[in-house]
């Protein structure tokens, strides 16, 4: 049963209270749905995203629900639209309402460590998996929380694969490529900071030169905002000044692409993440959108719920690094590069598996054990 609450304040509180009440009325049985062998059948979990809904996040949410159902669990979904207070309120209310586990996405690194430690001290049986959430203490040092698995994408790999493509495939004869960088400053979200790590490696080596860093002025209307910012920025540069546009997030890239088309500037664009709109733009005649570095967000949804299920059954030894096979509390989903020339006219986000690199959404990336294989099939 899916419940998306996007209002804030008293309205959101009333809606969430109603959801908790309805969930509490659900009959808990040893066998639920189609997961008779699941040791977590009957558990109640939540996917709580500190971002606005988008196509990729909806794919993630849908897969969370589907995977939970296969395991006999109930999964509710909450979007806080980037409101940190609302995000924390949803978490606190779900904990107080008896949820067994939470898959938390995009928590702020300035509060997540302290907030979640305090929450777990109050609810020690609660299980938590985080996505794109860095834990930093008051002094800014990276920390861990016992029993909490941190799940990320290979953000540094996103930046590196895009820059490698620009330098080697688009401009193989240039010693240094001049880039317009679309990003948001440090400490906005952990994923952007982690992408910056990969970007800086190329900048420090001299392979790229950043002409300017731009970003949206309205985060609630990021695509439209980036269209306006990009249009104004392009007017400052002559033809040939900008070799390529590197974008940290595809919602920003969509606005940049629209501005490039309108200005008739033939400047290649590359970005992180991929969705149907991105694919459509990449397939347009003479499209400047050349490549996306990404993971499969359906896989990110499934991986988060699989990790949470293992935590709920105290199978921490089966939460393993996809590369080494060793138990870990820190997992990264490998980056994939999807270029314009890979796409076919009928490619969509649902059919992209036939053209994407093998690691995109690969079963080998998932944590698993015997009972997960029995319930899900792999």
C-alpha positions as CSV (number, residue, x, y, z in Angstrom):
1,X,0.0,0.0,0.0
2,X,1.6,3.2,-1.1
3,X,1.1,6.5,0.6
4,X,2.8,9.7,-0.6
5,X,2.5,12.7,1.7
6,X,3.9,15.9,0.4
7,X,2.2,18.4,2.7
8,X,4.0,19.8,5.7
9,X,3.1,21.0,9.2
10,X,-0.2,20.0,10.7
11,X,-1.6,18.6,7.5
12,X,1.4,16.3,7.0
13,X,1.2,15.2,10.6
14,X,-2.5,14.4,10.4
15,X,-2.0,12.5,7.2
16,X,0.9,10.5,8.6
17,X,-1.0,9.8,11.8
18,X,-3.9,8.4,9.7
19,X,-1.5,6.2,7.7
20,X,0.0,4.9,10.9
21,X,-3.4,4.1,12.3
22,X,-4.5,2.3,9.2
23,X,-1.2,0.4,9.1
24,X,-1.7,-0.6,12.7
25,X,-5.0,-2.2,11.8
26,X,-3.5,-4.5,9.2
27,X,-3.5,-8.1,10.3
28,X,-0.1,-9.5,11.0
29,X,0.3,-13.1,9.9
30,X,3.2,-15.5,9.7
31,X,2.7,-15.9,5.9
32,X,2.0,-12.8,3.9
33,X,1.6,-12.3,0.1
34,X,3.8,-14.6,-2.0
35,X,6.7,-15.0,0.5
36,X,5.9,-18.1,2.6
37,X,9.5,-18.7,3.5
38,X,10.3,-15.1,4.5
39,X,11.5,-14.7,8.1
40,X,10.5,-11.0,7.9
41,X,6.9,-11.5,6.8
42,X,4.6,-9.1,8.5
43,X,7.2,-6.5,9.2
44,X,6.3,-2.9,8.5
45,X,8.9,-0.7,6.8
46,X,9.1,2.8,5.2
47,X,11.0,4.4,2.4
48,X,11.5,8.0,3.3
49,X,13.0,10.3,0.7
50,X,14.3,13.8,1.5
51,X,13.7,15.0,-2.1
52,X,10.8,15.8,-4.4
53,X,9.3,12.9,-6.4
54,X,10.8,12.4,-9.8
55,X,10.8,9.6,-12.4
56,X,13.9,7.9,-11.0
57,X,12.8,8.3,-7.4
58,X,9.4,6.9,-8.2
59,X,11.1,3.9,-9.9
60,X,13.0,3.4,-6.7
61,X,9.9,3.7,-4.5
62,X,7.9,1.3,-6.7
63,X,10.7,-1.3,-6.5
64,X,10.9,-0.8,-2.7
65,X,7.2,-1.7,-2.5
66,X,7.5,-4.6,-4.9
67,X,10.5,-6.1,-3.2
68,X,8.9,-5.7,0.3
69,X,5.8,-7.4,-1.0
70,X,7.8,-10.4,-2.2
71,X,9.2,-10.7,1.3
72,X,5.8,-10.4,2.9
73,X,6.4,-7.0,4.3
74,X,4.4,-3.8,4.1
75,X,6.2,-0.8,2.7
76,X,4.9,2.8,2.9
77,X,6.5,5.7,1.0
78,X,7.0,9.3,2.1
79,X,8.5,12.2,0.2
80,X,9.5,15.3,2.1
81,X,10.3,17.5,-0.9
82,X,13.7,18.4,0.4
83,X,12.4,19.8,3.7
84,X,14.8,18.6,6.3
85,X,12.4,19.3,9.1
86,X,9.6,17.3,7.5
87,X,12.0,14.5,6.7
88,X,13.0,14.2,10.3
89,X,9.4,14.4,11.4
90,X,8.4,11.6,9.2
91,X,11.2,9.4,10.6
92,X,10.3,10.2,14.2
93,X,6.6,9.6,13.6
94,X,7.2,6.3,11.9
95,X,9.5,5.2,14.7
96,X,6.9,6.1,17.3
97,X,4.2,4.4,15.2
98,X,5.8,1.0,15.4
99,X,7.6,0.7,12.0
100,X,10.2,-2.1,12.2
101,X,12.6,-0.6,9.6
102,X,13.3,2.4,7.5
103,X,15.1,3.0,4.2
104,X,16.2,6.6,4.4
105,X,17.3,8.6,1.4
106,X,19.3,11.9,1.1
107,X,19.5,12.9,4.7
108,X,21.5,16.0,5.4
109,X,25.1,15.3,6.5
110,X,24.9,18.2,9.0
111,X,22.3,16.4,11.2
112,X,21.9,12.7,10.1
113,X,24.6,11.3,12.4
114,X,23.4,13.0,15.6
115,X,19.7,12.6,14.8
116,X,19.8,8.9,13.9
117,X,22.0,8.0,16.9
118,X,19.5,9.7,19.2
119,X,16.6,7.9,17.4
120,X,18.2,4.5,17.8
121,X,19.0,5.2,21.5
122,X,15.2,5.6,21.9
123,X,14.2,2.8,19.6
124,X,17.0,0.2,19.8
125,X,15.1,-2.5,17.9
126,X,14.6,-0.2,14.9
127,X,16.6,-1.1,11.8
128,X,17.8,1.5,9.4
129,X,19.5,1.6,6.0
130,X,20.5,5.0,4.5
131,X,21.0,6.0,0.9
132,X,23.1,8.9,-0.3
133,X,23.5,10.0,3.3
134,X,26.9,10.8,4.8
135,X,27.4,10.7,8.6
136,X,29.5,13.5,10.0
137,X,29.9,14.5,13.6
138,X,30.0,18.1,15.0
139,X,33.6,18.5,14.0
140,X,32.9,17.4,10.4
141,X,34.5,14.0,10.8
142,X,33.0,11.0,8.9
143,X,31.4,8.5,11.3
144,X,29.6,5.2,11.3
145,X,26.5,4.1,13.3
146,X,26.6,0.6,14.6
147,X,23.9,-1.5,13.0
148,X,23.2,1.0,10.2
149,X,24.2,0.1,6.6
150,X,25.1,3.1,4.4
151,X,24.3,2.6,0.8
152,X,25.6,4.9,-2.0
153,X,26.1,5.0,-5.7
154,X,29.6,5.2,-7.0
155,X,29.4,9.0,-7.2
156,X,33.1,9.6,-7.7
157,X,32.9,7.0,-10.6
158,X,30.0,9.0,-12.1
159,X,32.2,12.1,-12.4
160,X,35.3,10.2,-13.6
161,X,33.5,8.2,-16.3
162,X,31.8,11.3,-17.7
163,X,35.1,13.3,-17.7
164,X,37.0,10.3,-19.2
165,X,34.4,10.2,-22.0
166,X,34.7,14.0,-22.6
167,X,38.5,14.0,-22.6
168,X,39.1,10.7,-24.6
169,X,36.1,10.4,-26.8
170,X,34.9,14.0,-27.5
171,X,38.3,15.8,-27.4
172,X,41.1,13.2,-27.7
173,X,43.5,15.8,-29.2
174,X,43.1,18.5,-26.6
175,X,45.5,18.6,-23.7
176,X,42.9,20.5,-21.6
177,X,39.1,20.7,-22.0
178,X,37.2,23.8,-20.9
179,X,34.1,22.9,-19.0
180,X,31.0,24.7,-17.8
181,X,30.3,22.9,-14.5
182,X,26.7,22.6,-13.2
183,X,26.8,21.7,-9.5
184,X,25.7,23.1,-6.1
185,X,28.3,24.1,-3.5
186,X,29.7,21.9,-0.8
187,X,27.4,20.4,1.9
188,X,24.3,20.6,-0.2
189,X,23.8,16.8,-0.4
190,X,26.4,14.1,0.2
191,X,26.0,12.7,-3.4
192,X,27.1,16.0,-4.9
193,X,30.1,16.2,-2.6
194,X,31.1,12.7,-3.5
195,X,30.8,13.5,-7.2
196,X,33.0,16.5,-6.6
197,X,35.8,14.1,-5.4
198,X,35.9,12.5,-8.8
199,X,35.7,15.8,-10.6
200,X,38.6,17.3,-8.6
201,X,40.9,14.5,-9.7
202,X,40.6,15.6,-13.3
203,X,40.9,19.3,-12.4
204,X,44.0,18.7,-10.3
205,X,45.6,16.7,-13.1
206,X,45.1,19.6,-15.6
207,X,43.0,17.5,-17.9
208,X,40.0,19.9,-17.5
209,X,39.6,23.6,-16.8
210,X,36.5,24.8,-15.1
211,X,35.3,28.1,-16.7
212,X,32.5,28.6,-14.2
213,X,30.3,26.8,-11.7
214,X,26.5,27.4,-12.0
215,X,23.5,25.9,-10.4
216,X,19.7,26.4,-10.0
217,X,18.4,29.4,-8.1
218,X,15.1,27.6,-7.4
219,X,15.5,24.1,-6.1
220,X,11.8,23.4,-6.2
221,X,11.7,24.1,-9.9
222,X,15.2,23.0,-10.8
223,X,14.8,22.3,-14.5
224,X,13.1,25.6,-15.3
225,X,15.6,27.4,-13.1
226,X,18.6,25.8,-14.8
227,X,17.1,26.8,-18.2
228,X,17.1,30.4,-17.2
229,X,20.6,30.3,-15.5
230,X,22.1,28.4,-18.5
231,X,20.5,30.8,-21.0
232,X,22.0,33.8,-19.2
233,X,25.4,32.1,-18.8
234,X,25.7,31.2,-22.5
235,X,25.4,34.9,-23.4
236,X,28.7,35.5,-21.6
237,X,30.7,33.1,-23.8
238,X,31.7,33.2,-27.5
239,X,31.4,30.2,-29.8
240,X,34.3,27.8,-29.0
241,X,34.9,29.1,-25.4
242,X,33.0,26.2,-23.9
243,X,34.1,22.6,-24.9
244,X,31.4,20.8,-22.9
245,X,28.9,21.1,-20.1
246,X,29.3,18.7,-17.1
247,X,26.1,18.4,-15.0
248,X,25.9,16.8,-11.5
249,X,22.2,15.9,-11.8
250,X,19.9,15.2,-14.7
251,X,17.0,17.4,-13.6
252,X,19.5,20.3,-13.9
253,X,20.7,18.9,-17.2
254,X,17.2,19.0,-18.8
255,X,17.1,22.8,-18.3
256,X,20.6,23.2,-19.6
257,X,19.8,21.1,-22.7
258,X,16.7,23.2,-23.4
259,X,18.8,26.3,-23.2
260,X,21.4,24.9,-25.5
261,X,18.8,24.0,-28.1
262,X,17.1,27.4,-28.0
263,X,20.4,29.2,-28.3
264,X,21.6,26.8,-31.1
265,X,24.9,26.3,-29.3
266,X,26.6,23.1,-30.4
267,X,28.2,22.3,-27.0
268,X,28.2,18.7,-25.8
269,X,26.5,18.0,-22.5
270,X,27.0,15.1,-20.1
271,X,25.2,14.4,-16.8
272,X,24.6,12.1,-13.9
273,X,21.4,9.9,-13.7
274,X,19.1,8.9,-16.5
275,X,15.3,8.8,-17.1
276,X,12.9,8.7,-20.0
277,X,13.1,12.5,-20.6
278,X,16.9,12.3,-20.8
279,X,16.7,9.4,-23.3
280,X,14.2,11.4,-25.4
281,X,16.5,14.4,-25.5
282,X,19.5,12.3,-26.3
283,X,17.7,10.7,-29.2
284,X,16.7,14.1,-30.8
285,X,18.3,15.0,-34.1
286,X,21.7,16.7,-33.6
287,X,21.3,16.4,-29.8
288,X,24.0,17.9,-27.7
289,X,23.2,15.5,-24.8
290,X,26.0,12.9,-25.3
291,X,26.2,10.7,-22.2
292,X,24.7,9.8,-18.8
293,X,26.6,8.2,-15.9
294,X,24.1,6.3,-13.7
295,X,22.9,3.4,-11.7
296,X,19.6,1.6,-12.1
297,X,17.2,3.3,-9.6
298,X,14.9,0.2,-9.7
299,X,18.0,-1.7,-8.5
300,X,18.7,0.9,-5.8
301,X,15.2,0.5,-4.5
302,X,15.5,-3.3,-4.4
303,X,19.0,-3.2,-2.9
304,X,17.8,-0.9,0.0
305,X,14.9,-3.2,0.9
306,X,17.1,-6.3,0.6
307,X,19.7,-4.8,3.0
308,X,16.9,-3.8,5.4
309,X,15.4,-7.3,5.3
310,X,18.8,-8.8,6.2
311,X,19.2,-6.3,9.1
312,X,15.7,-7.1,10.3
313,X,16.6,-10.8,10.5
314,X,20.0,-10.0,12.0
315,X,21.8,-11.5,9.0
316,X,24.5,-8.8,9.0
317,X,27.1,-11.3,7.8
318,X,25.2,-11.5,4.5
319,X,25.4,-7.8,3.9
320,X,28.5,-8.0,1.7
321,X,30.5,-5.8,-0.6
322,X,29.5,-6.6,-4.2
323,X,33.2,-6.6,-5.3
324,X,35.0,-8.4,-2.4
325,X,32.1,-10.5,-1.0
326,X,33.2,-9.5,2.5
327,X,30.7,-8.3,5.2
328,X,30.4,-4.5,5.3
329,X,28.3,-1.7,6.6
330,X,29.1,0.4,3.5
331,X,28.0,-0.5,0.0
332,X,28.3,1.3,-3.4
333,X,26.4,0.5,-6.5
334,X,28.7,0.4,-9.5
335,X,28.5,3.3,-12.0
336,X,27.5,2.7,-15.6
337,X,28.1,5.0,-18.6
338,X,25.3,5.2,-21.2
339,X,26.2,7.1,-24.3
340,X,24.1,8.5,-27.0
341,X,25.3,6.0,-29.6
342,X,24.2,3.1,-27.5
343,X,20.5,4.1,-27.6
344,X,17.9,2.9,-30.1
345,X,14.8,4.8,-31.2
346,X,12.6,2.5,-29.0
347,X,14.8,2.7,-25.9
348,X,13.1,3.6,-22.7
349,X,14.1,3.4,-19.0
350,X,12.2,0.0,-19.0
351,X,14.0,-1.4,-22.0
352,X,17.4,0.2,-21.4
353,X,18.9,-3.0,-20.0
354,X,19.3,-4.4,-23.5
355,X,21.7,-1.6,-24.5
356,X,23.3,-0.6,-21.1
357,X,26.6,-2.0,-19.8
358,X,26.3,-5.3,-18.0
359,X,26.7,-3.9,-14.5
360,X,23.6,-1.7,-14.9
361,X,21.0,-3.4,-12.7
362,X,23.0,-6.6,-12.5
363,X,21.8,-9.3,-10.1
364,X,25.4,-9.8,-9.0
365,X,25.3,-6.4,-7.4
366,X,22.5,-7.4,-4.9
367,X,23.1,-8.6,-1.3
368,X,21.5,-12.0,-0.9
369,X,21.4,-15.3,1.0
370,X,19.4,-18.5,0.9
371,X,16.1,-17.2,2.1
372,X,16.2,-14.1,0.0
373,X,16.9,-16.3,-3.1
374,X,14.0,-18.5,-2.1
375,X,11.6,-15.5,-1.7
376,X,12.8,-13.3,-4.6
377,X,14.4,-15.8,-6.9
378,X,18.0,-14.6,-6.9
